Amino acid sequence: MIKLLVLVLKGMAYGLTHIVPGLGGALVMILLGIYGQFVDAVGNILIRRDKWKEYLAFLIPLGIGMVIGMVGLARLIDVLVERWPAPTQFFFMGLVLGTVPTVFAMVKGHKPTVWRVLALIAALGLVLAVRLVKVPADAVGAAADFDTPVGIAYNLLASFLGGAASVTPGLDGSYVLLLMRTYNAAIEAVGDLVHLRINWGFLVSLAVGAVGGIVLFSKLVDTALRRAPGVASYAILGLVVGALYGLWPDSLGGVNVAACVLAFAAGAVAAWLLGRATPQEPSATSDEAGAPTA
C-alpha cells in the first residue's frame, strides 16, 4: 500500500511538469529514480505481454497521480507563475541543478569517448536551439478555438510533440504547447474539469496525441539506453544541462533578488533530499559482456 502511495505521489510530481513551462517531465522522473522504469514500461507495454502485470502495477498508480497533479494543481501553478514568476522559475532551476548528480550517476562507468562527447554537445545544442525559438506573442487561445476538425487535428499534432518532449530530458511538453499556441487552451480545458465542464473534442485529441508521443519516444529512449547506454547517458546529461538555460526568466527587472536566491536554494535542496531518499536505478555499463561499446 505504501509503495502504491509513493507511486501516486511521484505521478503527481510528473503531472505537475505538464503544466509548468520549462520543467521537463523526464527531469523529474530522473530525480525520482523512475525514468528508466518508465520508458521501459511505456515503450514495451504493447510488445512484452509477459510483463503486463509488472508494467500495469507501475503505470496505473503513476497515471492516477499524474491526473491528480494536473487537474488539482493547475490553478495553483497558474497563480504562482502569474504573481511570482521569477522566484517560481528559480525554484525550478534549483530542482534541475539538483538533478545533475543523479544524471552523473547514470554516466558513471562510461568513460568519455569521441562519440559520447559529441552526443553530449549535440544534445546541449538541441535544447538551446529549441529554447531560442521565441513563443509567439499571440500564443493565447481558448479550447473552443480548436473545436473544428482542422483545430482538433492541429491539437493532436501539438499534443503528440508535447508528449514526446515530456519524456525527453531537457525538453518539456508545456514549452512545445506554448510554441504551437495550444498551452493556454490546454490549461483552460484541464482546469475546467474541476467544475465538470468538459470539452470532449479538445481533451480527447490532447490525450490521444500526448499518449502517442509518450509511447513512441519512450520506446526510442529505451532502445537507445539498451543498445548504446554510454552515448545515451551522455546525451541525457547534455539535455539536462541545457534545461537550465530554458528556465531562466525572460526578465529580472524589479524582482526580489533575495526571494529568487532562497527559491533557487529551496529547489536545489529539495532535489538533493529527493535524490538521497530515492533508490537510484542501476545504470548499464557499456563494458558489460555482450553490451554495445557505444
N, C-alpha and C positions, 0 to 999 in steps of 0.2 A: 504493500500500500504506500509506504513512504517513497519507494522507487517511482511509482506512478505519479505521485505528487511532485516529486523533483522534476520529472519529465514535463509535467504540465507547466511548472514554473519556468523551465527552460524554453518551452514553447511560447510562453507569454513574452519572454525576452526576444525571441526570434520574431514573433509577430510585431513587436514594437518597432523593429527595424524597417518594416514595410511602410511605416507612416512617418519616419524621420529621415528627411533628405540628407544624404551624406553618410549615414550609418549603415553599412552593409550587413546583411544577414549572415553572410559567410564569416565575417569577422567575429560576430557574437558567438557563432557555433564553434569556431576555433577556440575562443576564450573559454567556452563552457565544456570543451573537450568532447564534442559530439559531431564535429564536421565530417570526419572520415566515416563514421557510422551512418550519418545522414545521407551522404552521397552514395554510399553502398546500398542502403535500403531503398532510396528513391530511384536510383539508377538501375537496380536489378529486380525490383519487385515484380515486374511483368515477365521476367526471364527465369528467375530462380524460384520455382514453385515449392521446392523442398524447404525454403527458408521463409515462406509466407508468415508462419506463426511468429517467428522471431522479428521479422520486419514490421508486422502489424502491431505487435506488442510495444514496439518503439515509436512507430509513426502515429498511432491513434491518440495517445495522450499528448504527444508533441503537437499534433494538429489541433486538438481541443484547446491547448494552451495558446497556440498561435491565434486562433479565432478570438479567444477571450482578450488577449493582448491588443489585437487590432480594434475590436469593437469597443472594449471597455476603456481603453486609454487614448483613443483617437482625439477626443475633446481636450483631455489634459495636455497632451503634447502640443495641440494647436495653440492652447493658451500660453504654454511655456515658450514656444517659438515666437509667438506674437509679442509677448510682454518682455521677455528676457532673452532675445535671440543670441547675443554674443556669449553670455555665460553658459547657455544651453549647449551651444556648439563647442565651447571649450571643454565642457564636461565630456562630451562625446569624443573629442580629441584625446582627452586623458584616457578614456576607455580603449581607444585604438592603440595608443602608445603602450598601454599595459598589456596589449595582446602580443606585442613583439617578442617577449621572452618565450611565449608559448609557441610562436612560429619558429623561433630559433631551435626549439626542441625538436621540431619536425625535420630540420635540416641537419641535426646532429648526426654524425656518422657519414654524411655526404660531403666529401672534400670538394672544394671549388675546382671546377674544370671549365674549359672554354665554353662549352655548350650550356653549362649551368649558369655561368655568369651572364652569358648572352640572354638566357631566359629571364634572369632577374632584371636586366636592363630593359628588355623588350616589354616585360610586364609593367615595370615602373613607367615606361613611356606611354603605354596604353592608357593607364589611369590618368596620367597628366593630360593626354590628348583629349580624353572624354571630358575631364573637368574644365578644360579650356573652352569647350563649346558652351556658349552662353545660353541660359534659359531665355526664351522669347519673352518680351515684355508683356505680350498679350496671352501668356500661358495660363489664363484663368478661364475655366469652363465649368458648366454645370452638367450633372449626369444626364439631364434632359436633352442636352445638345448632341448626345450620342444615341438617340432612340431610333434613328433611321437605319436601314440595312447597311449603308456605307459607314455610318458612325459606329455601328456595332462591329463591323469588320475591322475598322481602324483601331477601335479599342481592344479588339482581340490581338492584333499585331503588337500594339504598345504593351499590353499586359504580358504577352509572350516574351518580349525583350526584357521587360522589367523582371519577370520571373527568372530568366536566365542570369541577369545581373545579380539577383539576390543570392545566388549560390556561387558567385564568382568573387573571391576575396578582393577587396579594394574597390569594387563597384557596388552599386546598390540600386534596387528596383525603383525606389522613390525618385531618385535623380533622373532615371530614364523616363519615368512617367512625367516629370516636370518638363524634360526636353520635348516630349511628344504631346504636351499640353493636356494630359488626362489626369494629372495628380489631384488637382482641386476637386474634380468631379468624383474621383475615387474616394477621397476623404469624405465628401458630402454623402455619397451613397452608403458607405460603410457606417458613418455616424448616424444616418437616418434609421439604421436597423434597430437602434435602441428605442426609437419611437414607433417601431413596427411599420415604417414607411419603406416599401421595397420597390426598387427599380429593377425589375427582373431582367430586362434586356442588357442593361449595363453590368449588373452584378454577375450574371451568368457568363457573359463574354470576358469579364475581368477574371473570374475564377478559372475558366477553361484555358484562357491564354496563359495566365500565371502558372498554373499547374503544368501545362505543356512545356513551358520554358524551364521550369524547375526540374522536371523529369529528364528532359533531353540533356541539359547541361550537367546535371548530376551524373548521368551516365558517362559523359565525356570526361569530367573531372575524375571520376572513379577509375576509368580506364587509364587515364594519364598517371594517376598515383600508383597504379599497379604495374604498368609497363615501363614507366620511366620515373620512378619515385624521386630521384635526385633532381632532375630537371623540373619536375612538377613542384617540388618543395621550394626550390629557389625562385620559381615563378610566383608562387604564393607569397613569398617574402617580399618580392618586388611590388606586388599588388597591395600588400598591407602597408608598406612604407608610403606608397603613393597616395593612400587614402587620407593621410594626414593633410595633404595639400587640399584635397577636396572638401574637408571640413572647416577650413579656415574661413571665418566670417567675411562677407563681402566688404563690410565697412566697420572700422573700430572707432569712428568718431563719436565722442561723447559717452563711451562705455565706461563702466566702473571697472578699473583695472584690477582692484583687489578682488572683486567678485569673480572675474574671469580666472584669476590665478587660483583662487580657492576652488572654483568649479573644476578647473583642469586637474588640480591635485586630488580632488574627491574622485574624479573619474579614474585617474591612474591607480589610486589606492583601491578602489572598488574592483578594478580589473585584476590587480595583483592578488587581492584576497580571493577572488573567484578562481584565479589560476592555481592558487595554493590549495583551495578546498576541493577542486575538481580533479579527479584522476585523469592524467593525460593519456591520450591514445598512443599506443606504440607506433613508432614510425618505422616503416620498412626501410631497410638499408639496401643500397644498390649492390653491395658486396656480398649479399647472401647467395648461396649456391642456387643457380638456375635463374636468378633475377637479372633483369636488364642492367646494363652498366651505365645507362644514361644518367 
